[in-house]
Amino acid sequence: MCLCGRIALCGLAVGLATALSVFAADDPASLLKPVVPTGTQARVRVAVEGGAPRTMQFKAQVPHGKTKAEMVSVSVAIDTQGGKSYVAAKTVEAWGYEVPKNKEFVLPELLVPAAQIAPAKKGRDVLVRITNVKLYVTEPPAEAKNNIFNCNMSLCAADLYKGAEKTMEPRLAFADHFLELTVPATGLKRLDTDDTPLPNVTADATPTLVPSAAPTIRRQGNPVFAYVTVNGQESYKLGNGTAVPLHVSVGSINNWDTGVILSIGLARGCKVEMDERGTAGMATGAESSSIMIPGKIKELRLGLSTGSDLRVQKDLVLKDIAVVVDRNVSEGFVSLGPKFIETYFKNGVYACGTDGVWKLNGRCDPELLFDIKTRPKKP
């Protein structure tokens, strides 16, 4: 009896070990290889909050303007596009500073709590120093209550990375909620603790999902997707006959449930269905409010590199997707926000490599991937 019991237990252990090894073998790898800093560089990870219905944001501190030793806790909205970083006039005053007449306030220092992940150290908690942050002071609409995108301030890509994307190799993980980047170790303030949240990299284990990356190109200084069509159009024409290419980009401050915002100029030019008498709500920006109206894109195509080695060209093709249209903006744009990424790019990470090219990485449903030979022919 005892011998049989031992054999049974032994068999159970072997079977369990085999099952675990099979599970481990099938466990998907991370979408992106870890970045290994060199020299005096350090790789840090900042915990990020938000995603629809909140904007993507992180916690930080700013020095009080009058009592220099005092630090003020702030929330910072992450704007993945270039342009301007914003703060409300009353917020500047609450921080103990005067609002400049030209409305361009230079914040001397922004301290961002982070965890150093490489080289690994005991007492990994650090503060990342971002100095001389140029903020455009605005008087936001009354609905904003002196907030900027539901935060105390916003920080655009230009001011966050200061043109050093190739060396910083930033990654904004929408599913795992972190911002990761490489910075000079000499610029870090060490806290000698391990209390700062350290979000982990996860992987969706759905076996059918296909690793994919949507590359971007630069247009007017901002990264926009290299190939995209709205209702079969890569561009649309203005009233004077000028052809305007579609400007479609990742929008981390887009917190709409549809995940897709577009301007009325582009919507009309690409024949997007919309109810111009209806309303989907109000959008409060840094400088103005807009009335949003409901709409529907019959077909949205996004060019991808797919497969385990990302060498197969496919198009992500989405049919009859709900969108909201900004009725007050004629300039053509489409913003793909966290809800879009969460839906169509599992484990979504917006990352820039040493080549300076931003890509939206994720795992996509193969049923939505089509051969590029099916692309609409150019007129």
Number of C-alpha atoms within 10 A of each C-alpha: 6 7 8 9 10 11 12 12 12 12 12 12 12 12 12 12 12 12 12 12 12 11 11 10 10 12 14 15 14 14 19 12 7 10 17 12 21 12 7 10 18 23 25 28 27 25 22 23 18 18 24 19 14 18 24 29 27 21 19 19 19 18 19 18 19 10 10 10 9 13 16 15 15 18 18 27 28 26 25 21 19 16 14 17 23 27 29 25 21 19 18 21 13 13 19 16 16 13 18 13 8 8 13 15 21 15 17 13 15 21 21 21 24 27 28 29 19 18 15 11 12 9 15 21 25 25 21 24 17 18 14 13 17 17 22 20 25 20 18 23 16 11 13 20 12 21 25 26 27 21 21 19 25 27 24 19 19 19 20 19 18 12 12 15 23 16 19 24 23 26 23 24 22 26 19 18 25 26 23 24 23 24 22 16 19 10 14 21 15 17 15 12 12 15 12 18 15 19 16 11 15 13 18 14 12 13 9 11 17 20 24 31 28 23 22 22 16 13 12 9 11 18 21 25 23 19 17 25 20 24 18 16 20 18 19 21 15 14 8 6 8 10 13 15 17 22 22 24 21 24 22 26 27 26 24 23 17 19 24 26 27 25 21 24 21 27 27 16 19 20 16 20 17 19 14 13 7 12 15 16 13 13 17 19 17 24 14 15 17 15 17 23 21 20 23 19 21 16 16 18 25 19 25 29 19 23 16 12 9 14 12 13 17 26 23 23 18 16 13 13 14 17 25 27 29 24 17 14 15 14 12 21 21 21 20 23 26 30 21 21 23 17 14 16 24 22 24 27 26 22 23 22 16 13 10 18 16 26 24 23 26 29 24 23 17 14 11 14 21 17 13 15 10 9 15 13 8 7 4
